[in-house]
């Protein structure tokens, strides 16, 4: 954890720009001159009024990360990582990706005048591939899931020394994603929800939000009980659910929620610690329910969520039916990306 003794008082934030860089003192970039920003962060928290009325929730909201640059929460971590890479004199970066991280890396490397290499499953929707090409990245397609992409990235890094920005293989993407936690607290006027449901593939966002809560406790910005953190996965690929509930492993497959098709999360132990410390849990939902959730949120709320965001909505319904979440609790869902990128996965 960083030394915040030279930090700021939270009251100063109201004079800051509406981006994640308003929390500059809590972030690892030393000079503002090195910041590579496309306007990421400060995404809205939207009340789900129609779904709340239909299902009987009293305080249900969704943080809409699909409004970030390049259409996902990945912009936060990549902005931070590329800014720090610039500060450290790096000139080329590589990442394995299920989709959104590749587009984000391509865009931020272009803004930083760096070379980007993206290694992506060949079945990834074409729009993600085209996005990387638009921003001038070298795109390498692999027949398999993201774990096989990661193995190729490791080989390339060993051969040419390009900087590996894989999830949790460097510390800075986590620092960017933790700004979601600061924004959540600021949105709720320095209180927190009772429960947060997060779509979890690599898990950096979940870990980052929890890290932000710990930092704000140390700063004296928040106090009291922290939210229960709920990790949501696809039943097609649910290694964290299996690990948390000590279930036997079964073969993993792809998902219409591309970001959830992560057979092996590098930060598994930290994810487990977060779930346990918060009193939370992990749950998997079916592919059919994810598709249903995309349509239901679109038709009831006018929000085009990514399948990952639909998964958390479907998980909430299951957990309330089981009594694990009370409908009168203050509930926050995280939608991590724009659904527009996923149209290829659906027939409307």
N, C-alpha and C positions, 0 to 999 in steps of 0.2 A: 504494500500500500504506500502511496506517495505521502510525503510530508506536506500537509496543508497549512502549516503554521504561517505561511506568507500568503494565504488565500484571501478570499473575499467574504463579506457578509452576504447572506442570501438576498437582502433587501436591495443590493446593488444590481441584481439581475434585471430589474425592470427597465434599466437604462441600456441594456445590451441588445445586440442584433438578434433577430429571430432565426438563429441557426444553432446547431449543437456546439458551435465554438463559443457560445456565451458562457460556457463552463471552462474556459481556457485554463484557468489556474488548477483545475482538477485533472488536466490532461498532460500527456508526456511530451508534447512538442514544446521546445524551449523558446523559439522565436516565432512571433506571428508572421514574419516574412516567409516562413517555410510552409505555411498553411496552403493546401490545395483544396479548395472548396468549390462546389457547384450549388451550394444552397441547401445542404442536407440538414435534417433535424427539424425540431419544433413542429412535428406533425400533429394534426388535430386528434382530440379524443371525442368521438361522436356518440351521442346517445342513441341506442337502438330502440326507439320508441314503439314502433309497430310490433317488433318481436317481443318486447317486454310486455306489451298489452296482451298479445296472443298467448303468451306462455306464463304470465303472472310474475315476471321479474320486477322488482321495485327500483333497482339501481344497476342497470346493465349498460355498459359502454364498450366501445371498441377504439383502440388506438390505430389509426390508419397510416401504416408505414408505406403503403403503396404510392403515396404522394411524394416520396423522396426522389431525388435525381436517379435516373435509370430504373425507376419504378419499384424499388424495394429497400428494406432496411440495410441491405448490404452496403449501400452508399456510405453509411456511418463508419463502419469498420474500415472500408477501403479508403475513404477520405483520410482517416487517421493514419492508416498504415503507409499510404503514399506520401503524406506530409512528413512523417518521421523518416521514411526512406530518403526523401529529398534532403532532409537535415543531415542524414548520415552519409550522403554522397552516392547513393545507389542510383543506377541508371537503367536497370532492366529487372522486371519482376515476372513471376510465373505463379499460376494458381490452378489447382484442380477444382472443378465446379459442377454442380448440377444444373446451373443456369444463371441465376442472378448475380452471383459473385463474379462471374466471367465478364458480364456486361459492365459491371461497376469498375472492375480493374481496368478494363479497356478504356473507359471514359476518363478515369482519373489519371491513368498513365499518359493519355493524350494531353490532358490539361497540364501535366507536369513535364511534358516533353521526354517521357521515358518510353522504353519498349516494353510491351506487354505480350506474354504468351499465355494462352488459355487452353487447358486440356479438359475436354468435355465429353460426356457420353454421346455416342452418335444418335441415340434416340431422342435427345433433347429437342424440344420444339424449335423449328427453324428460326423463329423470331429471335431467340437467344443467340443463335449462331450468327445471324445477320447483324445483330447489335455489335458483337465483337468485331466483325469485319468493318462495320461502319467507322469505328473508332481506331482502326488501323492495327489491331492486334493480330498476332499470329495465332491461328486457331487450329488445334489438333484434336481430332475426333477419335474416340476409343469405343470399341464394342464391349460394353460392360457398364457397371455402376461407378460411382465416384471413388470407391476404394481402389479400383483398377486404374483410374485416372491418377490417383495419388501415387501409385507405384511408379508410373511413367514419369511423373513430375520429379520424384526423388532421383531417378536415373538421369534426367536432364540436368538437374541441379549439380549432381556430381560431375557431369561432363563439362559444363560451361560456367558454373558458379553464379548463375542468375539467382536473384533473391526470391526465396520461397515464401509466399504470403498465404500458405495453407492455413486453415482454421487451427488456431492455437499452436501453430508451429513457430509463430512469432507473437509477441505480447501486445501488439498495438491495435489489431482489429477488435479485440476485447474492449480496449479502452474507448474506442469509438462507439461500440454498441452499448456500453454502460450508460451513455448519455440518455438512452430511453428511460432509465430509472430516474435520473434527475428530472427529466421532463414530466414523468408521471407524478412525482412528488410536487413539482411546481404547479401542475395543472390542478391538483387536488388541494392547493393552498397548504402544502407541507403536511398533509395527512396522506394516508395510503389506502388503497382498496383492501378489502378483506381477502380477496383471492384473485390471482392473475393466472390466466391460461395462456400457454405459449406453445406454438408449434415447434417441435424440437427435432432437428436433424443432427447437425454438429453440436448444437447447444450453446454456442457462444453468446447469443442474445440472452438466454435464460441466466447463464452465469454472470453476464455483464450487468443485468438489471439487479441481481442480488448483490453484486459487488458495490454498485452505486448506493444501495440501501445501507450497507455496512459503512461506507464512507460518510454518508450523510448523518448516520448516528454519531460517528466520531466527531463530525463537524458541529453537532448540536442543531442541525437543520431540521431533523425529524426526531420523534421519540415515540415510545409505545410499541405495540405489537406490529410485527411485519406481516406482509401478506403470505398466505399459503401459495406456493408456486406449483403449478400443475404442468407437467410436460406431456404434450400430445403428439402421438405418432400415428402413422398408417399401419393397419394390420398387416399390410404387405411387407413392411420393413419396420419392426418394432424392437430392436435390440435393447433399448433403454427400458422399455416396459418389462421385457423379459428379465432383465438384470434387477430392476427395482423390486419386482414381485417374486424373484427367484424361480422363474419359470424355465422349463427346458427350451433351448434354442431350436428354431426351425428355419428352413431356408428362406432367404430374403429375395424379394422381387422388386421391380420398379413400381412407381406410383404416379397417378395423375398429379399428385403434389410432389413435383420433382425434388423440391428441397428437403422432403422427408425421406427420400431414398438414400439413406446413409447407413450402410451395414455396420460400420464401426466408427463410433464417435471418439476422437482423440481425447476429448475432455470428459469421458464417461465418469471418472471418479469425482470430478468437480460437480458434475450434474447430479450425481447421487447425493453428494454432500448438501447441495442446495435444496433438493427435494426433502431430504431428511430434516435438515435444520429448520426449514420453514413449516414443517408439518404437512407438506404437500404430498403429491402422488404422481404416478405416470399412468397414462391410459392410451390405448390404441382404438382407432375407429376404422370402419370398413371403407373401402374405395367407393362403394355405392352411396354410403352416407356422406362422404366428402362431396361427391358430385351433387347430391341432393342439397347439401348446405350451400354450395355456390349458387344454385338456382333460388333457394329460399331467401337468402340474404339479398340477392339481386332484386327479386320481385317484391320483397317486403320493405326493404330499406333503401333501394336505389344505389347500393354500394357494390361495385364489381370487385369482390375479394379474390385473392389467389386461393387455390385449393387448400393451401396450408392454413389460411385464415378460416376457411369453411370447416376445417377439421376441428378447430378449437370450439366452434359453435356446436358442432355435433357432440363433442366430448362433454360440453356443459350440460346438454340435455340428458345425457346418460348419467352424469354425476348427480344432478338434481333429482333424477328419478330414484337413484340409490340412496339419497339422503346425505351424500358427502358434501354437497353445497346447498345452502339454504337460499331460497329465492329472494329473501329479504336482505341478503348480504350485498355489500358493494362489490360488484364483479367487473373485472376488466379483461376483455379479450384482446389479443394482439393479432392483427392482420399484417403479415410481414411483406406482402407484395401486391402489385397490381394484377388483377385478374385478366387484363387485356393481353398479357403475354401468353396466356394459357389457352386461348380459344382453340388452338389446334388439338387440344386434348379432349374437346367436347363436341357434341352434336346438339345444336340448339333447335 
